[in-house]
Amino acid sequence: MDPHRNSRPQFGVLPLILGTLWVSIVAILIALPLGLGVAVYMSELAGERMRKTLKPAIELLAGIPSVVYGFFGLVVLVPLVQKVFHLPVGETGFTGSVILAIMALPTIISVAEDAMRNTPRAMREASLALGATQWQTIYKVIIPYAASGISAAVVLGIGRAIGETMAVLMVTGNAAVMPTTLFEPIRTIPATIAAELGEAPAGGAHYQSLFLLGCILFMITLIISISAEAISKRQPNKGL
C-alpha cells in the first residue's frame, strides 16, 4: 500500500454546480408567478396613482445590498424555516432559494411590466371591441405579445440568482456535499469562492481550483446573458 496515495488534495465541482442550479431554479419557480402577477397588475389593473407608488418602491428593492438581504434571511427566514419544517438547522437550500426569489423579483417585475406596457393600444382596443373581457385580453393578447420581454425577464432573474454571493453565503449552511434535498445545507459556486479565496495560497492547487470555479461561473452567466439578449431581440408579435 502506497502511504502517499491519498496525500494529494482532491477537489470536486459537481456538488457546487448542482447546489447552484438547485437553488437558482427553485428561486425562479417561486419568483416567476409572483413577478408575473405583479407585472400584470401594475400594467393592466392598477390605477395611475398606485402604479406611480409601486414602481419606485419595486425599483428601490433592486438597489438594496445583498448583505442586507442575507442578514434579513439569517434573522427572520432561517428560524422560520427551521420551525415550520421541523428541521435541525434552518440554513438550507430552500432558505437560499426564498432569499434569491425576493432578490430576483424587482428585475422580473420591471422588465415584464415594461414589455406589457409596450403592447400597442390598438391591439387592446381591437380585442375589447371583439367582445373579449379584460382578463381574456390580458392572457390572449398582451402576454403573448410581450412573451419575448417576459422571457428576457426570467433569464435575467436566473442570472441574478446564479451570480449572487453574500446572501446565499449567509443562509445556505455552506456544506459542500452532494445535495439530495433542498431542506439541507448546500453550497453554491459564488459562496465557495467568497468563503475560501482568502485562505487559498496564490498559485496553489486550491487557488487554481477556485479560479476554475470562477471560469465556470463566468461561462454560465455569459450563456445566460447571451440568451437574454437573443430572446429580447425577437419580434414582439411572434407569440401571437
MARTORDREN-204867 format. One record per residue (C-alpha): residue number from 1; residue in three letters; y, x negated, z. Coordinates in nm, 2 decimals. Last residue first. Layout:
N
+-----+--------+--------+--------+--------+
! num ! residu !  north !   east !     up !
+-----+--------+--------+--------+--------+
! NUM !    ALA !      Y !      X !      Z !
...
+-----+--------+--------+--------+--------+
***
This chain:
240
+-----+--------+--------+--------+--------+
! num ! residu !  north !   east !     up !
+-----+--------+--------+--------+--------+
! 240 !    LEU !   3.57 !   4.94 !  -3.15 !
! 239 !    GLY !   3.48 !   4.60 !  -3.00 !
! 238 !    LYS !   3.64 !   4.40 !  -3.27 !
! 237 !    ASN !   3.98 !   4.56 !  -3.21 !
! 236 !    PRO !   4.11 !   4.26 !  -3.02 !
! 235 !    GLN !   4.00 !   4.01 !  -3.29 !
! 234 !    ARG !   3.85 !   3.71 !  -3.11 !
! 233 !    LYS !   4.08 !   3.44 !  -2.99 !
! 232 !    SER !   4.03 !   3.52 !  -2.62 !
! 231 !    ILE !   3.65 !   3.47 !  -2.66 !
! 230 !    ALA !   3.69 !   3.13 !  -2.81 !
! 229 !    GLU !   3.93 !   3.01 !  -2.55 !
! 228 !    ALA !   3.71 !   3.14 !  -2.26 !
! 227 !    SER !   3.40 !   2.97 !  -2.41 !
! 226 !    ILE !   3.59 !   2.64 !  -2.45 !
! 225 !    SER !   3.69 !   2.67 !  -2.08 !
! 224 !    ILE !   3.34 !   2.75 !  -1.97 !
! 223 !    ILE !   3.19 !   2.46 !  -2.17 !
! 222 !    LEU !   3.45 !   2.23 !  -2.02 !
! 221 !    THR !   3.38 !   2.36 !  -1.67 !
! 220 !    ILE !   3.01 !   2.28 !  -1.71 !
! 219 !    MET !   3.08 !   1.94 !  -1.87 !
! 218 !    PHE !   3.32 !   1.84 !  -1.59 !
! 217 !    LEU !   3.07 !   1.95 !  -1.32 !
! 216 !    ILE !   2.80 !   1.73 !  -1.48 !
! 215 !    CYS !   3.05 !   1.44 !  -1.50 !
! 214 !    GLY !   3.14 !   1.48 !  -1.14 !
! 213 !    LEU !   2.77 !   1.49 !  -1.04 !
! 212 !    LEU !   2.74 !   1.16 !  -1.24 !
! 211 !    PHE !   3.02 !   1.01 !  -1.03 !
! 210 !    LEU !   2.84 !   1.13 !  -0.71 !
! 209 !    SER !   2.52 !   0.95 !  -0.83 !
! 208 !    GLN !   2.72 !   0.63 !  -0.91 !
! 207 !    TYR !   2.87 !   0.63 !  -0.56 !
! 206 !    HIS !   2.53 !   0.67 !  -0.40 !
! 205 !    ALA !   2.38 !   0.40 !  -0.63 !
! 204 !    GLY !   2.65 !   0.16 !  -0.52 !
! 203 !    GLY !   2.97 !   0.07 !  -0.72 !
! 202 !    ALA !   3.21 !   0.17 !  -0.45 !
! 201 !    PRO !   3.03 !   0.23 !  -0.12 !
! 200 !    ALA !   2.97 !   0.61 !  -0.06 !
! 199 !    GLU !   3.13 !   0.74 !   0.27 !
! 198 !    GLY !   3.44 !   0.89 !   0.12 !
! 197 !    LEU !   3.25 !   1.04 !  -0.17 !
! 196 !    GLU !   3.01 !   1.23 !   0.05 !
! 195 !    ALA !   3.18 !   1.55 !   0.16 !
! 194 !    ALA !   3.41 !   1.61 !  -0.14 !
! 193 !    ILE !   3.14 !   1.52 !  -0.40 !
! 192 !    THR !   2.88 !   1.74 !  -0.22 !
! 191 !    ALA !   3.13 !   2.03 !  -0.20 !
! 190 !    PRO !   3.21 !   2.01 !  -0.57 !
! 189 !    ILE !   2.83 !   2.02 !  -0.66 !
! 188 !    THR !   2.73 !   2.30 !  -0.43 !
! 187 !    ARG !   2.53 !   2.30 !  -0.11 !
! 186 !    ILE !   2.31 !   2.57 !   0.05 !
! 185 !    PRO !   2.27 !   2.73 !   0.39 !
! 184 !    GLU !   2.05 !   3.04 !   0.40 !
! 183 !    PHE !   2.11 !   3.40 !   0.31 !
! 182 !    LEU !   2.13 !   3.34 !  -0.06 !
! 181 !    THR !   1.76 !   3.30 !  -0.09 !
! 180 !    THR !   1.52 !   3.03 !  -0.20 !
! 179 !    PRO !   1.77 !   2.75 !  -0.24 !
! 178 !    MET !   1.62 !   2.40 !  -0.30 !
! 177 !    VAL !   1.78 !   2.18 !  -0.03 !
! 176 !    ALA !   2.11 !   2.00 !   0.01 !
! 175 !    ALA !   2.22 !   2.20 !   0.32 !
! 174 !    ASN !   2.60 !   2.22 !   0.31 !
! 173 !    GLY !   2.64 !   2.52 !   0.55 !
! 172 !    THR !   2.81 !   2.75 !   0.29 !
! 171 !    VAL !   3.14 !   2.82 !   0.47 !
! 170 !    MET !   3.36 !   2.52 !   0.49 !
! 169 !    LEU !   3.25 !   2.33 !   0.18 !
! 168 !    VAL !   3.28 !   2.65 !  -0.02 !
! 167 !    ALA !   3.64 !   2.70 !   0.07 !
! 166 !    MET !   3.72 !   2.33 !   0.01 !
! 165 !    THR !   3.56 !   2.29 !  -0.33 !
! 164 !    GLU !   3.61 !   2.55 !  -0.60 !
! 163 !    GLY !   3.50 !   2.44 !  -0.95 !
! 162 !    ILE !   3.22 !   2.69 !  -1.01 !
! 161 !    ALA !   3.42 !   2.99 !  -0.88 !
! 160 !    ARG !   3.74 !   2.92 !  -1.08 !
! 159 !    GLY !   3.53 !   2.87 !  -1.39 !
! 158 !    ILE !   3.34 !   3.19 !  -1.33 !
! 157 !    GLY !   3.68 !   3.37 !  -1.30 !
! 156 !    LEU !   3.79 !   3.22 !  -1.62 !
! 155 !    VAL !   3.48 !   3.35 !  -1.79 !
! 154 !    VAL !   3.53 !   3.70 !  -1.65 !
! 153 !    ALA !   3.90 !   3.71 !  -1.75 !
! 152 !    ALA !   3.80 !   3.59 !  -2.11 !
! 151 !    SER !   3.55 !   3.87 !  -2.13 !
! 150 !    ILE !   3.82 !   4.12 !  -2.02 !
! 149 !    GLY !   4.06 !   3.98 !  -2.29 !
! 148 !    SER !   3.79 !   4.01 !  -2.55 !
! 147 !    ALA !   3.69 !   4.36 !  -2.45 !
! 146 !    ALA !   4.05 !   4.49 !  -2.45 !
! 145 !    TYR !   3.99 !   4.73 !  -2.75 !
! 144 !    PRO !   3.66 !   4.84 !  -2.60 !
! 143 !    ILE !   3.83 !   4.90 !  -2.26 !
! 142 !    ILE !   4.12 !   5.10 !  -2.41 !
! 141 !    VAL !   3.93 !   5.33 !  -2.65 !
! 140 !    LYS !   3.61 !   5.48 !  -2.51 !
! 139 !    TYR !   3.64 !   5.38 !  -2.14 !
! 138 !    ILE !   4.01 !   5.45 !  -2.09 !
! 137 !    THR !   4.04 !   5.73 !  -2.34 !
! 136 !    GLN !   3.74 !   5.91 !  -2.19 !
! 135 !    TRP !   3.91 !   5.87 !  -1.85 !
! 134 !    GLN !   4.24 !   6.02 !  -1.98 !
! 133 !    THR !   4.06 !   6.31 !  -2.14 !
! 132 !    ALA !   3.98 !   6.32 !  -2.51 !
! 131 !    GLY !   4.11 !   6.62 !  -2.71 !
! 130 !    LEU !   4.19 !   6.45 !  -3.05 !
! 129 !    ALA !   4.56 !   6.42 !  -2.94 !
! 128 !    LEU !   4.45 !   6.21 !  -2.64 !
! 127 !    SER !   4.27 !   5.96 !  -2.85 !
! 126 !    ALA !   4.56 !   5.94 !  -3.10 !
! 125 !    GLU !   4.81 !   5.90 !  -2.82 !
! 124 !    ARG !   4.61 !   5.61 !  -2.67 !
! 123 !    MET !   4.57 !   5.44 !  -3.01 !
! 122 !    ALA !   4.94 !   5.48 !  -3.09 !
! 121 !    ARG !   5.04 !   5.31 !  -2.76 !
! 120 !    PRO !   4.87 !   4.99 !  -2.88 !
! 119 !    THR !   4.64 !   4.83 !  -2.63 !
! 118 !    ASN !   4.83 !   4.54 !  -2.48 !
! 117 !    ARG !   4.83 !   4.70 !  -2.14 !
! 116 !    MET !   4.45 !   4.66 !  -2.13 !
! 115 !    ALA !   4.47 !   4.28 !  -2.20 !
! 114 !    ASP !   4.74 !   4.23 !  -1.94 !
! 113 !    GLU !   4.52 !   4.41 !  -1.68 !
! 112 !    ALA !   4.21 !   4.20 !  -1.77 !
! 111 !    VAL !   4.40 !   3.87 !  -1.73 !
! 110 !    SER !   4.57 !   3.97 !  -1.40 !
! 109 !    ILE !   4.27 !   4.14 !  -1.24 !
! 108 !    ILE !   4.02 !   3.86 !  -1.33 !
! 107 !    THR !   4.25 !   3.58 !  -1.21 !
! 106 !    PRO !   4.35 !   3.76 !  -0.89 !
! 105 !    LEU !   3.98 !   3.85 !  -0.81 !
! 104 !    ALA !   3.85 !   3.49 !  -0.84 !
! 103 !    MET !   3.95 !   3.39 !  -0.48 !
! 102 !    ILE !   3.80 !   3.70 !  -0.33 !
! 101 !    ALA !   3.48 !   3.65 !  -0.52 !
! 100 !    LEU !   3.47 !   3.29 !  -0.41 !
!  99 !    ILE !   3.49 !   3.39 !  -0.05 !
!  98 !    VAL !   3.21 !   3.65 !  -0.09 !
!  97 !    SER !   2.99 !   3.40 !  -0.28 !
!  96 !    GLY !   3.04 !   3.14 !   0.00 !
!  95 !    THR !   2.93 !   3.39 !   0.26 !
!  94 !    PHE !   2.63 !   3.47 !   0.04 !
!  93 !    GLY !   2.54 !   3.10 !   0.02 !
!  92 !    THR !   2.52 !   3.08 !   0.39 !
!  91 !    GLU !   2.72 !   2.96 !   0.69 !
!  90 !    GLY !   2.65 !   3.26 !   0.92 !
!  89 !    VAL !   2.37 !   3.10 !   1.11 !
!  88 !    PRO !   2.06 !   3.24 !   1.28 !
!  87 !    LEU !   2.09 !   3.55 !   1.07 !
!  86 !    HIS !   2.10 !   3.91 !   1.19 !
!  85 !    PHE !   2.24 !   4.05 !   0.86 !
!  84 !    VAL !   2.54 !   4.22 !   1.01 !
!  83 !    LYS !   2.60 !   3.96 !   1.29 !
!  82 !    GLN !   2.56 !   3.64 !   1.09 !
!  81 !    VAL !   2.77 !   3.79 !   0.80 !
!  80 !    LEU !   3.05 !   3.89 !   1.04 !
!  79 !    PRO !   3.05 !   3.56 !   1.23 !
!  78 !    VAL !   3.08 !   3.37 !   0.89 !
!  77 !    LEU !   3.33 !   3.62 !   0.74 !
!  76 !    VAL !   3.61 !   3.60 !   1.00 !
!  75 !    VAL !   3.67 !   3.25 !   1.14 !
!  74 !    LEU !   3.49 !   3.04 !   0.88 !
!  73 !    GLY !   3.58 !   3.27 !   0.59 !
!  72 !    PHE !   3.95 !   3.27 !   0.69 !
!  71 !    PHE !   3.95 !   2.90 !   0.72 !
!  70 !    GLY !   3.79 !   2.86 !   0.38 !
!  69 !    TYR !   4.05 !   3.10 !   0.23 !
!  68 !    VAL !   4.32 !   2.88 !   0.39 !
!  67 !    VAL !   4.15 !   2.57 !   0.25 !
!  66 !    SER !   4.17 !   2.72 !  -0.09 !
!  65 !    PRO !   4.55 !   2.72 !  -0.09 !
!  64 !    ILE !   4.71 !   3.07 !  -0.15 !
!  63 !    GLY !   4.87 !   3.08 !  -0.50 !
!  62 !    ALA !   4.62 !   3.32 !  -0.66 !
!  61 !    LEU !   4.69 !   3.57 !  -0.38 !
!  60 !    LEU !   5.06 !   3.58 !  -0.48 !
!  59 !    GLU !   4.96 !   3.70 !  -0.82 !
!  58 !    ILE !   4.79 !   4.00 !  -0.65 !
!  57 !    ALA !   5.10 !   4.08 !  -0.45 !
!  56 !    PRO !   5.33 !   4.03 !  -0.75 !
!  55 !    LYS !   5.14 !   4.29 !  -0.95 !
!  54 !    LEU !   5.08 !   4.54 !  -0.67 !
!  53 !    THR !   5.44 !   4.63 !  -0.60 !
!  52 !    LYS !   5.56 !   4.65 !  -0.96 !
!  51 !    ARG !   5.24 !   4.85 !  -1.03 !
!  50 !    MET !   5.31 !   5.10 !  -0.75 !
!  49 !    ARG !   5.67 !   5.16 !  -0.88 !
!  48 !    GLU !   5.55 !   5.20 !  -1.23 !
!  47 !    GLY !   5.29 !   5.45 !  -1.14 !
!  46 !    ALA !   4.93 !   5.36 !  -1.12 !
!  45 !    LEU !   4.67 !   5.52 !  -1.35 !
!  44 !    GLU !   4.65 !   5.32 !  -1.67 !
!  43 !    SER !   4.72 !   4.95 !  -1.63 !
!  42 !    MET !   4.72 !   4.92 !  -1.25 !
!  41 !    TYR !   4.41 !   5.14 !  -1.20 !
!  40 !    VAL !   4.22 !   4.99 !  -1.49 !
!  39 !    ALA !   4.29 !   4.64 !  -1.35 !
!  38 !    VAL !   4.19 !   4.74 !  -1.00 !
!  37 !    GLY !   3.86 !   4.87 !  -1.13 !
!  36 !    LEU !   3.80 !   4.56 !  -1.35 !
!  35 !    GLY !   3.86 !   4.33 !  -1.05 !
!  34 !    LEU !   3.63 !   4.53 !  -0.82 !
!  33 !    PRO !   3.35 !   4.55 !  -1.07 !
!  32 !    LEU !   3.39 !   4.18 !  -1.17 !
!  31 !    ALA !   3.44 !   4.03 !  -0.82 !
!  30 !    ILE !   3.09 !   4.10 !  -0.67 !
!  29 !    LEU !   2.89 !   4.01 !  -0.97 !
!  28 !    ILE !   3.13 !   3.71 !  -1.02 !
!  27 !    ALA !   3.06 !   3.58 !  -0.67 !
!  26 !    VAL !   2.68 !   3.63 !  -0.72 !
!  25 !    ILE !   2.70 !   3.41 !  -1.04 !
!  24 !    SER !   2.91 !   3.14 !  -0.86 !
!  23 !    VAL !   2.70 !   3.11 !  -0.55 !
!  22 !    TRP !   2.37 !   3.10 !  -0.75 !
!  21 !    LEU !   2.51 !   2.86 !  -1.01 !
!  20 !    THR !   2.64 !   2.61 !  -0.75 !
!  19 !    GLY !   2.33 !   2.62 !  -0.54 !
!  18 !    LEU !   2.11 !   2.58 !  -0.85 !
!  17 !    ILE !   2.31 !   2.27 !  -0.96 !
!  16 !    LEU !   2.30 !   2.12 !  -0.61 !
!  15 !    PRO !   1.93 !   2.18 !  -0.57 !
!  14 !    LEU !   1.86 !   2.03 !  -0.92 !
!  13 !    VAL !   2.07 !   1.71 !  -0.86 !
!  12 !    GLY !   1.81 !   1.49 !  -0.69 !
!  11 !    PHE !   1.86 !   1.14 !  -0.55 !
!  10 !    GLN !   1.62 !   0.88 !  -0.42 !
!   9 !    PRO !   1.72 !   0.56 !  -0.25 !
!   8 !    ARG !   1.48 !   0.27 !  -0.30 !
!   7 !    SER !   1.27 !   0.17 !   0.00 !
!   6 !    ASN !   0.99 !   0.41 !  -0.08 !
!   5 !    ARG !   0.75 !   0.15 !  -0.24 !
!   4 !    HIS !   0.87 !  -0.13 !  -0.02 !
!   3 !    PRO !   0.57 !  -0.13 !   0.21 !
!   2 !    ASP !   0.34 !  -0.14 !  -0.10 !
!   1 !    MET !   0.00 !   0.00 !   0.00 !
+-----+--------+--------+--------+--------+
***
